[in-house]
């Protein structure tokens, strides 16, 4: 992913929820992937309960995207959003060799002093 | 970070804990940083309660490392490990422009079908 979002998410105090998405890209189809990833970030930002996103990918094609949400219900609604469902299907079929997704409740957080 | 660990962590079924560490590197001092990061991954793997790690960094210097642990107590012990404390000090002083750290309880997880 990584779609023009600022690097660090500005988040409220915990508790809130994190979706940790780690994925290894397939080679190729970079243009469609990049445009879709950028659009998914835009769409996520419009979803109720969206708090922020952090995303990065190394030169080896392995990336981690963490999106933050105010509730489990918000995560479920985003999963079911129609364009996102279609992007997820393309992700499984074309863009990712493998991915892992973990949903977690953030209990505490701190930044660099 | 990213220290020769395999890309995807093999984890047990939830619940377990995640430490989500996002950080923007300073330019330079790459050699000391790389060696220390690799050593920290080795050390973490020897800690009680360590489950796995996933880490990546983009060309812009922004990286996300997620380490997984079986309990909050394991995370606390790792935080207090002496060499890790020293590495964290150097991180704050030399290697990172900024970082954010979030501790979360993973409640559910699934991989690509």
Backbone of each chain as ProteinMPNN parsed JSONL, in Angstrom:
{"seq_chain_A": "XXXXXXXXXXXXXXXXXXXXXXXXXXXXXXXXXXXXXXXXXXXXXXXXXXXXXXXXXXXXXXXXXXXXXXXXXXXXXXXXXXXXXXXXXXXXXXXXXXXXXXXXXXXXXXXXX", "coords_chain_A": {"N_chain_A": [[0.831, -1.185, 0.0], [0.754, 2.101, 0.989], [-0.02, 5.076, 0.261], [0.423, 7.892, -0.286], [-0.253, 8.822, 2.159], [0.473, 10.531, 5.253], [3.51, 9.769, 7.106], [3.527, 9.055, 9.905], [0.796, 8.086, 11.882], [-1.62, 10.13, 13.442], [-2.943, 9.595, 16.435], [-5.68, 8.99, 18.751], [-5.762, 8.674, 22.387], [-5.165, 5.326, 23.591], [-7.801, 2.996, 24.525], [-7.846, 1.548, 21.186], [-8.283, 0.078, 17.911], [-6.163, -2.021, 15.886], [-5.352, -3.006, 12.59], [-3.177, -5.189, 11.409], [-1.444, -5.643, 8.601], [0.491, -7.655, 6.773], [2.352, -8.234, 3.868], [3.563, -9.891, 0.957], [4.488, -8.739, -2.125], [3.635, -9.674, -5.494], [5.764, -9.856, -8.423], [5.571, -7.189, -10.805], [2.648, -5.635, -12.46], [2.553, -3.178, -11.282], [1.477, -0.629, -11.734], [-1.389, -0.7, -11.752], [-1.683, -1.748, -9.214], [-0.54, 0.251, -7.545], [-2.226, 2.469, -8.008], [-4.66, 1.466, -7.125], [-4.066, 0.904, -4.441], [-3.559, 3.48, -3.455], [-6.081, 4.572, -3.809], [-7.54, 2.983, -2.049], [-6.552, 3.817, 0.417], [-7.519, 6.437, 0.431], [-10.292, 5.883, 0.418], [-10.541, 4.453, 2.83], [-10.017, 6.456, 4.64], [-12.356, 7.837, 4.55], [-14.127, 6.245, 5.836], [-16.405, 5.543, 8.534], [-15.137, 5.668, 11.829], [-12.488, 5.355, 11.183], [-9.113, 5.895, 12.066], [-6.407, 6.248, 11.434], [-3.397, 5.551, 9.451], [-0.47, 3.615, 8.83], [2.211, 2.78, 6.736], [4.525, 0.819, 4.918], [6.993, -0.397, 2.579], [9.558, -2.619, 1.673], [12.424, -2.923, -0.554], [12.462, -5.53, -1.255], [9.871, -6.231, -1.675], [8.316, -6.886, 0.45], [5.863, -5.794, 2.635], [4.41, -3.797, 5.268], [1.367, -2.748, 6.505], [-0.377, -0.846, 8.771], [-3.508, -0.207, 9.859], [-5.66, 1.914, 11.719], [-8.427, 1.906, 13.94], [-11.567, 2.847, 15.491], [-13.163, 0.928, 16.594], [-14.19, -2.545, 16.611], [-16.421, -2.902, 15.044], [-16.146, -0.897, 13.139], [-13.964, -1.842, 11.708], [-15.031, -4.168, 10.602], [-17.024, -3.08, 8.956], [-15.448, -1.731, 7.106], [-14.135, -3.884, 5.95], [-16.25, -4.96, 4.566], [-16.891, -3.027, 2.748], [-17.65, -2.14, -0.577], [-15.911, -1.497, -2.854], [-13.527, -1.964, -1.605], [-13.712, -4.654, -1.045], [-13.535, -5.686, -3.614], [-10.949, -4.85, -4.282], [-9.539, -6.355, -2.429], [-10.028, -8.883, -3.42], [-8.632, -8.78, -5.859], [-6.138, -8.429, -4.788], [-5.669, -10.93, -3.578], [-5.663, -12.504, -5.874], [-3.805, -11.444, -7.7], [-1.872, -9.558, -6.768], [-0.551, -10.195, -4.416], [1.795, -12.469, -3.169], [1.695, -13.696, -0.771], [-0.092, -13.103, 2.275], [-0.59, -11.915, 5.65], [-2.905, -11.262, 8.207], [-3.692, -9.475, 11.081], [-5.781, -8.718, 13.751], [-5.935, -6.422, 16.308], [-6.171, -5.159, 19.657], [-5.21, -2.087, 20.691], [-3.533, -1.264, 23.572], [-1.775, 0.338, 24.967], [0.368, 3.157, 24.287], [3.166, 5.004, 23.102], [5.279, 7.757, 22.083], [8.453, 8.857, 20.657], [10.379, 10.568, 23.06]], "CA_chain_A": [[0.0, 0.0, 0.0], [1.501, 3.356, 1.023], [-0.72, 5.827, -0.773], [0.486, 9.323, -0.105], [-0.624, 9.176, 3.537], [1.642, 10.936, 6.036], [4.162, 8.568, 7.619], [3.045, 8.675, 11.236], [-0.62, 8.349, 12.149], [-1.922, 10.86, 14.676], [-4.002, 8.763, 17.0], [-6.126, 9.354, 20.09], [-5.235, 7.769, 23.41], [-5.783, 4.002, 23.593], [-7.785, 1.88, 23.571], [-8.416, 1.556, 19.842], [-7.957, -1.194, 17.251], [-5.192, -2.023, 14.796], [-5.315, -4.106, 11.627], [-1.789, -5.337, 10.975], [-1.49, -6.37, 7.326], [1.822, -7.835, 6.197], [2.124, -8.87, 2.572], [4.646, -9.954, -0.023], [3.972, -8.447, -3.458], [4.099, -10.362, -6.692], [6.417, -8.898, -9.324], [4.741, -6.684, -11.896], [1.342, -5.002, -12.289], [2.761, -2.115, -10.304], [0.665, 0.567, -11.955], [-2.734, -0.956, -11.218], [-1.581, -1.918, -7.763], [-0.296, 1.544, -6.896], [-3.418, 3.312, -8.092], [-5.686, 0.887, -6.252], [-3.645, 1.087, -3.049], [-3.784, 4.887, -3.107], [-7.522, 4.791, -3.7], [-8.019, 2.314, -0.827], [-6.232, 4.697, 1.546], [-8.519, 7.524, 0.376], [-11.601, 5.342, 0.83], [-10.487, 4.126, 4.257], [-10.083, 7.718, 5.382], [-13.753, 8.294, 4.573], [-14.962, 5.284, 6.578], [-16.646, 5.854, 9.949], [-14.289, 4.959, 12.771], [-11.084, 5.358, 10.745], [-8.278, 6.767, 12.895], [-5.128, 6.567, 10.809], [-2.745, 4.429, 8.771], [0.974, 3.683, 8.612], [2.467, 1.781, 5.707], [5.825, 0.873, 4.259], [7.373, -1.609, 1.84], [10.971, -2.656, 1.331], [12.755, -3.218, -1.95], [12.215, -6.956, -1.491], [8.456, -6.45, -1.929], [7.6, -7.203, 1.687], [5.33, -4.56, 3.205], [3.521, -3.839, 6.434], [0.437, -1.636, 6.635], [-1.192, -0.913, 9.974], [-4.576, 0.785, 9.9], [-6.187, 2.059, 13.081], [-9.888, 2.073, 13.933], [-12.051, 3.075, 16.856], [-13.953, -0.213, 17.081], [-14.253, -3.749, 15.765], [-17.498, -2.693, 14.073], [-15.593, -0.086, 12.048], [-13.109, -2.739, 10.91], [-15.931, -5.053, 9.853], [-17.673, -2.279, 7.908], [-14.42, -1.473, 6.077], [-13.938, -5.157, 5.247], [-17.393, -5.222, 3.694], [-17.067, -1.937, 1.779], [-17.701, -2.837, -1.864], [-14.679, -1.311, -3.627], [-12.454, -2.6, -0.854], [-13.86, -6.102, -1.248], [-13.006, -5.962, -4.953], [-9.487, -4.693, -4.211], [-9.019, -7.499, -1.681], [-10.066, -10.023, -4.333], [-7.495, -8.625, -6.777], [-4.935, -8.659, -3.988], [-5.477, -12.381, -3.453], [-5.474, -13.167, -7.172], [-2.772, -10.893, -8.581], [-0.846, -8.642, -6.259], [0.178, -10.699, -3.252], [2.2, -13.88, -3.094], [1.177, -14.172, 0.514], [-0.303, -12.068, 3.277], [-1.108, -12.277, 6.974], [-3.67, -10.152, 8.764], [-3.958, -9.647, 12.507], [-6.595, -7.655, 14.341], [-5.455, -6.297, 17.679], [-6.644, -4.022, 20.449], [-4.068, -1.334, 21.233], [-3.811, -1.002, 24.977], [-0.969, 1.497, 25.386], [1.139, 3.712, 23.173], [3.952, 6.203, 23.379], [6.177, 8.163, 21.01], [9.794, 9.265, 21.072], [10.279, 11.738, 23.944]], "C_chain_A": [[0.876, 1.249, 0.0], [0.938, 4.26, -0.058], [-0.731, 7.317, -0.539], [0.043, 9.765, 1.273], [0.633, 9.662, 4.269], [2.212, 9.726, 6.759], [3.612, 8.116, 8.964], [1.566, 9.042, 11.383], [-0.748, 9.152, 13.44], [-3.149, 10.217, 15.297], [-4.435, 9.299, 18.36], [-5.459, 8.44, 21.12], [-5.903, 6.403, 23.299], [-6.885, 3.944, 24.64], [-8.379, 2.233, 22.206], [-7.923, 0.28, 19.161], [-6.973, -1.001, 16.103], [-5.421, -3.225, 13.894], [-3.901, -4.142, 11.062], [-1.777, -6.228, 9.741], [-0.069, -6.446, 6.778], [1.678, -8.658, 4.93], [3.363, -8.814, 1.692], [4.05, -9.781, -1.409], [4.469, -9.46, -4.482], [4.901, -9.359, -7.526], [5.392, -8.393, -10.343], [3.4, -6.121, -11.472], [1.409, -3.844, -11.29], [1.825, -0.937, -10.475], [-0.744, 0.396, -11.386], [-2.706, -1.076, -9.703], [-1.458, -0.573, -7.063], [-1.52, 2.429, -6.879], [-4.502, 2.789, -7.147], [-5.338, 1.101, -4.785], [-3.897, 2.525, -2.594], [-5.277, 5.16, -2.925], [-8.079, 4.145, -2.422], [-7.712, 3.166, 0.41], [-7.239, 5.854, 1.603], [-9.873, 7.056, 0.895], [-11.624, 5.044, 2.324], [-10.658, 5.384, 5.094], [-11.504, 8.26, 5.474], [-14.658, 7.383, 5.394], [-15.206, 5.781, 8.005], [-15.706, 5.027, 10.827], [-12.833, 4.849, 12.367], [-10.278, 6.328, 11.599], [-6.965, 7.151, 12.224], [-4.507, 5.333, 10.179], [-1.238, 4.682, 8.709], [1.339, 2.523, 7.697], [3.867, 1.935, 5.148], [6.114, -0.455, 3.565], [8.841, -1.523, 1.474], [11.183, -3.014, -0.123], [12.521, -4.679, -2.298], [10.738, -7.266, -1.715], [7.639, -6.804, -0.701], [7.156, -5.902, 2.35], [4.481, -4.813, 4.428], [2.675, -2.572, 6.412], [-0.363, -1.841, 7.902], [-2.238, 0.186, 9.89], [-5.219, 0.751, 11.281], [-7.642, 2.493, 13.035], [-10.395, 2.204, 15.356], [-12.843, 1.905, 17.419], [-13.829, -1.388, 16.128], [-15.32, -3.586, 14.689], [-16.999, -1.886, 12.879], [-14.72, -0.931, 11.129], [-13.961, -3.647, 10.027], [-16.589, -4.302, 8.696], [-16.694, -2.002, 6.764], [-14.143, -2.738, 5.272], [-15.032, -5.378, 4.215], [-17.637, -4.127, 2.668], [-16.807, -2.496, 0.373], [-16.399, -2.715, -2.679], [-13.495, -1.99, -2.933], [-12.511, -4.119, -1.001], [-13.28, -6.513, -2.599], [-11.471, -5.848, -4.963], [-8.866, -5.876, -3.475], [-8.991, -8.74, -2.571], [-8.877, -9.954, -5.303], [-6.167, -8.848, -6.052], [-4.621, -10.142, -3.882], [-5.084, -13.007, -4.782], [-4.21, -12.72, -7.898], [-1.603, -10.237, -7.874], [0.004, -9.219, -5.137], [0.538, -12.166, -3.415], [1.652, -14.493, -1.816], [0.887, -12.963, 1.391], [-0.774, -12.684, 4.584], [-1.799, -11.046, 7.544], [-3.974, -10.455, 10.223], [-4.735, -8.448, 13.02], [-6.3, -7.612, 15.835], [-6.031, -5.062, 18.352], [-5.43, -3.327, 21.069], [-4.404, -0.892, 22.649], [-2.982, 0.155, 25.526], [-0.06, 1.905, 24.24], [1.975, 4.876, 23.674], [4.89, 6.488, 22.219], [7.55, 8.502, 21.551], [9.664, 10.521, 21.93], [10.7, 13.016, 23.213]], "O_chain_A": [[1.673, 1.43, -0.921], [1.394, 4.201, -1.2], [-1.789, 7.945, -0.589], [-0.033, 10.965, 1.538], [1.74, 9.243, 3.933], [1.493, 8.757, 7.005], [3.274, 6.946, 9.147], [1.147, 10.151, 11.053], [-0.054, 8.876, 14.418], [-4.251, 10.289, 14.752], [-3.666, 9.977, 19.042], [-4.689, 7.546, 20.766], [-7.08, 6.32, 22.949], [-6.902, 4.765, 25.556], [-9.267, 3.076, 22.082], [-7.215, -0.515, 19.78], [-6.954, 0.037, 15.443], [-5.656, -4.334, 14.375], [-3.485, -3.243, 10.332], [-2.065, -7.422, 9.825], [0.506, -5.437, 6.372], [0.967, -9.663, 4.913], [4.104, -7.832, 1.684], [3.207, -10.573, -1.83], [5.558, -10.022, -4.359], [4.742, -8.149, -7.36], [4.453, -9.109, -10.692], [3.052, -6.123, -10.291], [0.457, -3.573, -10.559], [1.418, -0.311, -9.496], [-1.227, 1.242, -10.634], [-3.587, -0.574, -9.004], [-2.179, -0.292, -6.106], [-1.827, 3.064, -5.87], [-5.173, 3.561, -6.462], [-6.204, 1.439, -3.979], [-4.387, 2.759, -1.489], [-5.684, 5.881, -2.014], [-8.98, 4.694, -1.789], [-8.518, 3.229, 1.339], [-7.743, 6.204, 2.671], [-10.517, 7.732, 1.697], [-12.603, 5.344, 3.008], [-11.347, 5.384, 6.114], [-11.82, 9.046, 6.367], [-15.823, 7.707, 5.625], [-14.316, 6.372, 8.617], [-15.507, 3.835, 10.591], [-12.02, 4.31, 13.119], [-10.709, 7.458, 11.832], [-6.466, 8.258, 12.425], [-5.005, 4.219, 10.337], [-0.794, 5.82, 8.556], [0.835, 1.412, 7.864], [4.338, 3.051, 4.929], [5.555, -1.494, 3.918], [9.316, -0.483, 1.019], [10.242, -3.363, -0.835], [12.396, -5.038, -3.469], [10.375, -8.423, -1.924], [6.427, -6.999, -0.784], [7.972, -5.014, 2.598], [3.911, -5.889, 4.605], [3.2, -1.463, 6.312], [-0.966, -2.898, 8.091], [-1.903, 1.37, 9.854], [-5.307, -0.298, 11.92], [-8.042, 3.322, 12.218], [-9.76, 1.743, 16.304], [-13.161, 1.894, 18.608], [-13.413, -1.233, 14.98], [-15.16, -4.063, 13.565], [-17.382, -2.155, 11.74], [-14.737, -0.753, 9.911], [-13.65, -3.865, 8.856], [-16.698, -4.83, 7.589], [-17.074, -2.036, 5.593], [-13.941, -2.677, 4.059], [-14.786, -5.911, 3.132], [-18.501, -4.276, 1.803], [-15.849, -3.24, 0.168], [-15.855, -3.721, -3.135], [-12.591, -2.516, -3.582], [-11.477, -4.782, -1.074], [-12.622, -7.546, -2.718], [-10.788, -6.662, -5.584], [-7.792, -6.348, -3.849], [-8.064, -9.547, -2.498], [-8.201, -10.956, -5.535], [-5.21, -9.377, -6.616], [-3.481, -10.568, -4.067], [-4.27, -13.929, -4.822], [-3.603, -13.504, -8.628], [-0.464, -10.346, -8.327], [1.139, -8.791, -4.926], [-0.306, -12.995, -3.757], [1.209, -15.641, -1.787], [1.538, -11.925, 1.269], [-1.282, -13.805, 4.624], [-1.324, -9.923, 7.376], [-4.449, -11.539, 10.563], [-4.38, -7.301, 12.748], [-6.4, -8.62, 16.534], [-6.335, -4.06, 17.704], [-4.713, -3.918, 21.877], [-5.418, -0.238, 22.892], [-3.418, 0.867, 26.43], [0.24, 1.113, 23.347], [1.556, 5.632, 24.55], [5.255, 5.586, 21.465], [7.785, 8.442, 22.758], [8.925, 11.439, 21.576], [10.68, 14.098, 23.799]]}, "seq_chain_B": "XXXXXXXXXXXXXXXXXXXXXXXXXXXXXXXXXXXXXXXXXXXXXXXXXXXXXXXXXXXXXXXXXXXXXXXXXXXXXXXXXXXXXXXXXXXXXXXXXXXXXXXXXXXXXXXXX", "coords_chain_B": {"N_chain_B": [[14.778, -1.836, 11.352], [14.8, -5.189, 10.598], [16.445, -7.876, 10.316], [17.599, -10.141, 8.978], [15.701, -11.945, 9.641], [13.088, -14.287, 8.82], [10.502, -13.368, 6.453], [7.68, -13.597, 7.039], [6.154, -14.041, 10.162], [5.771, -17.035, 11.991], [3.1, -17.825, 13.8], [1.353, -18.725, 16.863], [-2.111, -19.616, 17.506], [-4.266, -16.779, 18.161], [-5.174, -15.642, 21.501], [-2.415, -13.284, 21.562], [0.373, -11.03, 22.016], [1.268, -7.917, 20.437], [3.927, -5.769, 19.548], [3.998, -2.84, 18.031], [6.129, -1.079, 16.18], [6.892, 1.848, 14.751], [9.065, 3.777, 12.813], [11.097, 6.514, 11.805], [14.093, 6.695, 10.189], [17.208, 8.382, 10.86], [19.43, 10.017, 8.506], [22.409, 8.297, 7.527], [25.011, 6.624, 9.557], [24.574, 3.997, 9.039], [25.886, 1.528, 9.184], [26.524, 0.85, 11.902], [23.928, 0.923, 12.836], [22.637, -1.106, 11.345], [24.028, -3.434, 12.165], [23.456, -3.445, 14.894], [20.655, -3.618, 14.859], [20.307, -6.138, 13.701], [21.483, -7.698, 15.679], [19.723, -7.193, 17.782], [17.417, -8.474, 16.911], [18.307, -11.116, 16.979], [18.768, -11.329, 19.768], [16.192, -10.86, 20.775], [14.903, -13.118, 19.881], [15.866, -14.965, 21.63], [14.635, -14.387, 23.963], [12.4, -15.183, 26.687], [9.059, -16.008, 25.891], [9.005, -14.828, 23.416], [7.574, -14.7, 20.188], [7.677, -14.103, 17.455], [8.685, -12.062, 14.589], [8.13, -9.342, 12.36], [9.3, -7.208, 9.839], [9.975, -4.237, 8.029], [11.32, -1.746, 5.794], [11.021, 1.237, 3.983], [12.412, 2.963, 1.081], [12.382, 5.583, 1.778], [13.143, 5.67, 4.381], [11.325, 5.192, 6.327], [10.092, 2.862, 8.585], [8.464, -0.165, 9.667], [8.232, -2.312, 12.346], [7.006, -5.23, 13.68], [6.827, -6.969, 16.564], [6.111, -10.065, 18.17], [4.625, -11.486, 21.06], [4.102, -13.641, 23.906], [2.899, -12.653, 26.156], [2.202, -9.775, 28.231], [4.066, -9.551, 30.208], [6.324, -10.711, 29.085], [6.94, -8.807, 27.143], [7.61, -6.627, 28.733], [9.874, -7.623, 30.054], [11.631, -7.855, 27.905], [11.861, -5.188, 27.203], [13.358, -4.323, 29.337], [15.7, -5.691, 29.093], [19.215, -5.64, 29.107], [21.148, -5.054, 26.959], [19.323, -4.396, 25.014], [18.127, -2.154, 26.123], [20.246, -0.355, 25.955], [20.531, -0.232, 23.172], [18.085, 0.908, 22.567], [18.449, 3.411, 23.699], [20.464, 4.451, 22.034], [19.007, 4.457, 19.712], [17.096, 6.464, 20.209], [18.841, 8.629, 20.422], [20.447, 8.722, 18.109], [19.627, 7.221, 15.819], [16.963, 7.412, 15.078], [14.693, 9.717, 13.751], [12.136, 10.049, 14.555], [9.81, 8.078, 16.439], [7.071, 5.809, 16.981], [5.346, 3.797, 19.274], [3.291, 1.055, 19.838], [1.436, -1.038, 21.904], [-0.321, -3.975, 21.66], [-3.095, -6.245, 21.907], [-3.472, -9.13, 20.175], [-6.33, -10.346, 18.717], [-7.609, -11.793, 16.727], [-6.68, -13.574, 13.749], [-5.712, -14.139, 10.372], [-4.489, -15.777, 7.396], [-3.546, -15.519, 3.87], [-5.774, -17.311, 1.814]], "CA_chain_B": [[15.339, -3.105, 11.792], [14.953, -6.15, 9.521], [17.771, -8.413, 10.62], [17.806, -11.488, 8.489], [14.594, -12.809, 10.044], [12.207, -14.596, 7.694], [9.565, -12.264, 6.288], [6.435, -13.797, 7.778], [6.279, -14.734, 11.441], [4.861, -18.166, 12.208], [2.569, -17.529, 15.123], [0.294, -19.607, 17.332], [-3.433, -18.984, 17.427], [-4.48, -15.735, 19.151], [-4.585, -14.321, 21.713], [-1.01, -13.009, 21.921], [0.597, -9.579, 22.023], [2.08, -7.32, 19.373], [4.535, -4.451, 19.731], [4.064, -2.209, 16.71], [7.14, -0.025, 16.283], [7.095, 2.549, 13.481], [10.166, 4.707, 13.057], [11.764, 7.161, 10.679], [15.536, 6.711, 10.407], [18.046, 9.511, 10.479], [20.383, 9.617, 7.47], [23.752, 7.956, 7.998], [25.302, 5.655, 10.612], [23.868, 2.791, 8.645], [26.597, 0.301, 9.53], [26.244, 0.561, 13.313], [22.497, 0.656, 12.991], [22.316, -2.422, 10.786], [24.594, -4.491, 13.014], [22.714, -3.466, 16.155], [19.301, -4.107, 14.587], [20.398, -7.585, 13.505], [21.747, -8.304, 16.985], [18.514, -7.099, 18.591], [16.515, -9.544, 16.476], [18.867, -12.349, 17.579], [18.524, -11.311, 21.219], [14.746, -10.992, 21.012], [14.55, -14.523, 19.635], [16.273, -15.758, 22.801], [13.873, -13.969, 25.149], [11.201, -15.969, 26.998], [7.797, -15.432, 25.446], [9.109, -14.318, 22.036], [6.839, -15.535, 19.233], [8.059, -13.861, 16.064], [8.894, -10.658, 14.237], [8.038, -8.946, 10.952], [9.936, -5.901, 9.779], [10.316, -3.734, 6.701], [11.614, -0.31, 5.736], [11.023, 1.76, 2.623], [13.568, 3.772, 0.677], [12.277, 6.895, 2.434], [13.637, 5.57, 5.747], [10.235, 4.898, 7.263], [10.003, 1.419, 8.772], [7.548, -0.729, 10.659], [8.615, -3.611, 12.885], [6.031, -5.754, 14.627], [7.278, -8.166, 17.264], [4.985, -10.763, 18.782], [4.998, -11.996, 22.377], [2.983, -14.409, 24.471], [2.319, -11.982, 27.325], [2.695, -8.433, 28.547], [5.27, -9.71, 31.033], [7.445, -10.96, 28.162], [7.278, -7.519, 26.519], [8.273, -5.819, 29.758], [11.214, -8.187, 30.267], [12.436, -7.489, 26.727], [12.138, -3.754, 27.318], [14.352, -4.112, 30.386], [16.929, -6.416, 28.777], [20.255, -4.604, 29.195], [21.646, -4.642, 25.642], [18.214, -3.764, 24.305], [17.981, -0.808, 26.69], [21.318, 0.457, 25.373], [20.174, -0.019, 21.759], [16.967, 1.861, 22.538], [19.016, 4.73, 23.973], [21.112, 4.908, 20.801], [17.921, 4.731, 18.763], [16.559, 7.803, 20.509], [19.848, 9.694, 20.28], [21.179, 8.773, 16.849], [19.153, 6.5, 14.639], [15.58, 7.706, 14.697], [14.155, 11.078, 13.825], [10.912, 9.932, 15.348], [9.179, 6.758, 16.448], [5.84, 5.578, 17.741], [5.279, 2.404, 19.71], [1.958, 0.687, 20.326], [1.339, -2.401, 22.407], [-1.692, -4.393, 21.342], [-3.441, -7.657, 22.095], [-4.026, -9.682, 18.937], [-7.539, -11.103, 19.078], [-7.871, -12.763, 15.663], [-5.667, -13.515, 12.696], [-5.82, -15.128, 9.284], [-3.566, -15.571, 6.279], [-4.113, -15.673, 2.531], [-6.281, -18.693, 1.651]], "C_chain_B": [[15.481, -4.035, 10.594], [16.342, -6.77, 9.627], [17.959, -9.844, 10.192], [16.722, -12.452, 8.937], [13.759, -13.147, 8.811], [11.088, -13.55, 7.632], [8.295, -12.421, 7.122], [6.709, -14.559, 9.069], [5.297, -15.904, 11.481], [4.368, -18.096, 13.64], [1.529, -18.561, 15.541], [-1.063, -18.933, 17.125], [-3.55, -17.874, 18.472], [-5.25, -16.312, 20.357], [-3.083, -14.365, 21.981], [-0.821, -11.507, 21.777], [1.513, -9.143, 20.888], [2.661, -6.004, 19.853], [4.758, -3.874, 18.337], [4.984, -0.997, 16.826], [7.321, 0.601, 14.904], [8.107, 3.656, 13.717], [10.733, 5.246, 11.756], [13.243, 7.289, 11.012], [16.128, 8.092, 10.127], [18.911, 9.073, 9.301], [21.698, 9.2, 8.142], [23.795, 6.964, 9.14], [24.658, 4.306, 10.321], [24.545, 1.509, 9.112], [26.327, -0.098, 10.985], [24.782, 0.201, 13.525], [22.166, -0.76, 12.537], [22.803, -3.563, 11.664], [23.813, -4.601, 14.322], [21.305, -4.028, 15.942], [19.304, -5.629, 14.43], [20.622, -8.298, 14.844], [20.502, -8.267, 17.878], [17.498, -8.182, 18.2], [16.985, -10.881, 17.055], [18.55, -12.447, 19.064], [17.045, -11.523, 21.533], [14.328, -12.453, 20.886], [14.915, -15.426, 20.812], [15.465, -15.423, 24.052], [12.709, -14.932, 25.413], [9.952, -15.252, 26.484], [7.831, -14.82, 24.06], [8.376, -15.259, 21.086], [7.284, -15.334, 17.785], [8.205, -12.379, 15.792], [8.69, -10.471, 12.744], [8.517, -7.506, 10.856], [10.196, -5.497, 8.341], [10.572, -2.239, 6.782], [11.665, 0.113, 4.286], [12.258, 2.596, 2.342], [13.555, 5.145, 1.326], [12.727, 6.856, 3.892], [12.567, 5.304, 6.791], [10.056, 3.382, 7.355], [8.967, 1.037, 9.802], [8.085, -2.1, 11.052], [7.543, -4.037, 13.868], [6.626, -7.007, 15.254], [6.111, -8.738, 18.053], [5.457, -11.526, 20.012], [3.808, -12.709, 22.998], [2.315, -13.734, 25.656], [2.869, -10.569, 27.454], [3.992, -8.53, 29.352], [6.501, -9.943, 30.153], [7.898, -9.663, 27.492], [8.06, -6.648, 27.494], [9.708, -6.313, 29.989], [12.147, -7.828, 29.117], [12.807, -6.002, 26.759], [13.289, -3.51, 28.292], [15.667, -4.851, 30.136], [18.047, -5.39, 28.536], [20.758, -4.118, 27.831], [20.556, -3.935, 24.836], [17.981, -2.342, 24.821], [19.018, 0.139, 26.1], [21.012, 0.757, 23.892], [19.031, 0.988, 21.643], [17.465, 3.284, 22.793], [19.678, 5.293, 22.7], [20.075, 5.222, 19.72], [17.377, 6.14, 18.957], [17.564, 8.908, 20.173], [20.379, 9.842, 18.853], [20.433, 8.258, 15.632], [17.761, 6.898, 14.152], [15.272, 9.187, 14.813], [12.915, 11.091, 14.704], [10.477, 8.472, 15.366], [7.892, 6.792, 17.244], [5.783, 4.102, 18.071], [3.894, 2.126, 20.29], [1.964, -0.775, 20.742], [-0.119, -2.837, 22.309], [-1.866, -5.888, 21.582], [-4.107, -8.176, 20.825], [-5.171, -10.618, 19.3], [-7.925, -12.106, 17.999], [-6.885, -12.532, 14.531], [-6.007, -14.519, 11.607], [-4.859, -14.765, 8.169], [-4.285, -15.716, 4.954], [-4.566, -17.116, 2.356], [-5.367, -19.528, 0.766]], "O_chain_B": [[16.211, -3.711, 9.657], [17.306, -6.234, 9.08], [18.43, -10.673, 10.971], [16.801, -13.647, 8.652], [13.726, -12.37, 7.857], [10.766, -12.921, 8.64], [7.884, -11.497, 7.823], [7.398, -15.579, 9.074], [4.147, -15.781, 11.06], [5.138, -18.288, 14.581], [0.898, -19.197, 14.696], [-1.138, -17.811, 16.626], [-2.994, -18.003, 19.563], [-5.9, -17.351, 20.238], [-2.553, -15.327, 22.538], [-1.767, -10.793, 21.447], [2.394, -9.879, 20.445], [1.969, -5.212, 20.493], [5.592, -4.356, 17.571], [4.653, -0.014, 17.489], [7.842, -0.04, 13.992], [8.019, 4.388, 14.703], [10.834, 4.54, 10.752], [13.607, 7.919, 12.005], [15.636, 8.852, 9.293], [19.113, 7.874, 9.107], [22.042, 9.707, 9.21], [22.759, 6.517, 9.634], [24.255, 3.578, 11.227], [23.874, 0.519, 9.403], [25.95, -1.236, 11.265], [24.449, -0.703, 14.291], [21.502, -1.516, 13.247], [22.085, -4.538, 11.884], [23.539, -5.701, 14.801], [20.821, -4.82, 16.75], [18.428, -6.32, 14.95], [20.039, -9.348, 15.112], [20.255, -9.201, 18.641], [16.807, -8.734, 19.057], [16.184, -11.672, 17.553], [18.125, -13.491, 19.559], [16.694, -12.272, 22.444], [13.519, -12.958, 21.664], [14.353, -16.509, 20.975], [15.594, -16.092, 25.077], [12.1, -15.44, 24.471], [9.817, -14.038, 26.63], [6.809, -14.341, 23.569], [8.538, -16.477, 21.169], [7.27, -16.271, 16.987], [7.895, -11.543, 16.641], [9.039, -11.346, 11.951], [8.176, -6.677, 11.7], [10.593, -6.327, 7.523], [10.114, -1.556, 7.698], [12.273, -0.56, 3.454], [13.044, 2.897, 3.241], [14.592, 5.801, 1.418], [12.702, 7.88, 4.573], [12.856, 5.202, 7.984], [9.891, 2.704, 6.342], [8.635, 1.817, 10.695], [8.358, -2.941, 10.196], [7.206, -3.291, 14.787], [6.897, -7.988, 14.562], [5.244, -8.01, 18.537], [6.531, -12.128, 20.017], [2.657, -12.426, 22.668], [1.27, -14.193, 26.117], [3.885, -10.227, 26.849], [4.894, -7.706, 29.202], [7.585, -9.435, 30.441], [9.093, -9.445, 27.296], [9.047, -6.013, 27.123], [10.636, -5.513, 30.106], [13.321, -7.531, 29.335], [13.916, -5.615, 26.391], [14.095, -2.601, 28.095], [16.636, -4.665, 30.873], [17.842, -4.394, 27.844], [20.791, -2.915, 27.574], [20.828, -3.003, 24.079], [17.674, -1.437, 24.046], [18.714, 1.289, 25.784], [21.218, 1.879, 23.429], [19.012, 1.817, 20.732], [16.976, 4.24, 22.191], [19.478, 6.454, 22.343], [20.255, 6.139, 18.919], [17.219, 6.902, 18.003], [17.188, 9.982, 19.703], [20.72, 10.945, 18.428], [20.587, 8.793, 14.534], [17.426, 6.742, 12.978], [15.55, 9.824, 15.829], [12.684, 12.016, 15.483], [10.742, 7.723, 14.426], [7.66, 7.681, 18.063], [6.131, 3.256, 17.247], [3.397, 2.878, 21.129], [2.446, -1.639, 20.009], [-1.023, -2.164, 22.803], [-0.926, -6.676, 21.476], [-5.182, -7.711, 20.447], [-5.007, -11.555, 20.082], [-8.501, -13.151, 18.301], [-6.331, -11.444, 14.375], [-6.521, -15.604, 11.879], [-4.465, -13.609, 8.014], [-5.482, -15.999, 4.912], [-3.836, -18.044, 2.705], [-5.644, -20.704, 0.527]]}, "name": "protein", "num_of_chains": 2, "seq": "XXXXXXXXXXXXXXXXXXXXXXXXXXXXXXXXXXXXXXXXXXXXXXXXXXXXXXXXXXXXXXXXXXXXXXXXXXXXXXXXXXXXXXXXXXXXXXXXXXXXXXXXXXXXXXXXXXXXXXXXXXXXXXXXXXXXXXXXXXXXXXXXXXXXXXXXXXXXXXXXXXXXXXXXXXXXXXXXXXXXXXXXXXXXXXXXXXXXXXXXXXXXXXXXXXXXXXXXXXXXXXXXXX"}
